[in-house]
């Protein structure tokens, strides 16, 4: 029965191992350029946006809640968001969507004054 067991080994030619390392390195580089780097940039912009919020800014949360920044609580990293006059809710700064907030602010900036 041991004679029926056949093991096939592929011998790599000269430089075959280094070619595989170069291909692996290229794949890692492409993965970093197209996936990791853009995500890191996006996270950095979102953090900067959240740190630069001021009272009166119109924002949208990741849950879709629209409102104005009423108060910024820096000690616990939260914001009191005024959803309607006299009504506020407390949310985390990280719950504010930079994309949706920018879309809302562009829409109000593009509307001509009457």
Secondary structure in CASP SS format (residue, H / E / C, confidence):
PFRMAT SS
TARGET T0000
AUTHOR 0000-0000-0000
METHOD secondary structure of the structure
MODEL  1
X C 1.00
X H 1.00
X H 1.00
X H 1.00
X C 1.00
X C 1.00
X C 1.00
X C 1.00
X C 1.00
X C 1.00
X C 1.00
X C 1.00
X C 1.00
X C 1.00
X C 1.00
X H 1.00
X H 1.00
X H 1.00
X H 1.00
X H 1.00
X H 1.00
X H 1.00
X H 1.00
X H 1.00
X H 1.00
X H 1.00
X H 1.00
X H 1.00
X H 1.00
X H 1.00
X H 1.00
X H 1.00
X H 1.00
X H 1.00
X H 1.00
X H 1.00
X H 1.00
X H 1.00
X H 1.00
X H 1.00
X H 1.00
X H 1.00
X H 1.00
X H 1.00
X H 1.00
X H 1.00
X H 1.00
X H 1.00
X H 1.00
X H 1.00
X H 1.00
X C 1.00
X C 1.00
X C 1.00
X C 1.00
X C 1.00
X C 1.00
X E 1.00
X E 1.00
X E 1.00
X E 1.00
X C 1.00
X C 1.00
X C 1.00
X C 1.00
X E 1.00
X E 1.00
X E 1.00
X E 1.00
X E 1.00
X E 1.00
X E 1.00
X E 1.00
X C 1.00
X C 1.00
X C 1.00
X C 1.00
X E 1.00
X E 1.00
X E 1.00
X E 1.00
X E 1.00
X E 1.00
X E 1.00
X C 1.00
X C 1.00
X E 1.00
X E 1.00
X E 1.00
X E 1.00
X E 1.00
X E 1.00
X H 1.00
X H 1.00
X H 1.00
X E 1.00
X C 1.00
X H 1.00
X H 1.00
X H 1.00
X H 1.00
X H 1.00
X H 1.00
X H 1.00
X H 1.00
X H 1.00
X H 1.00
X H 1.00
X H 1.00
X H 1.00
X C 1.00
X C 1.00
X C 1.00
X C 1.00
END
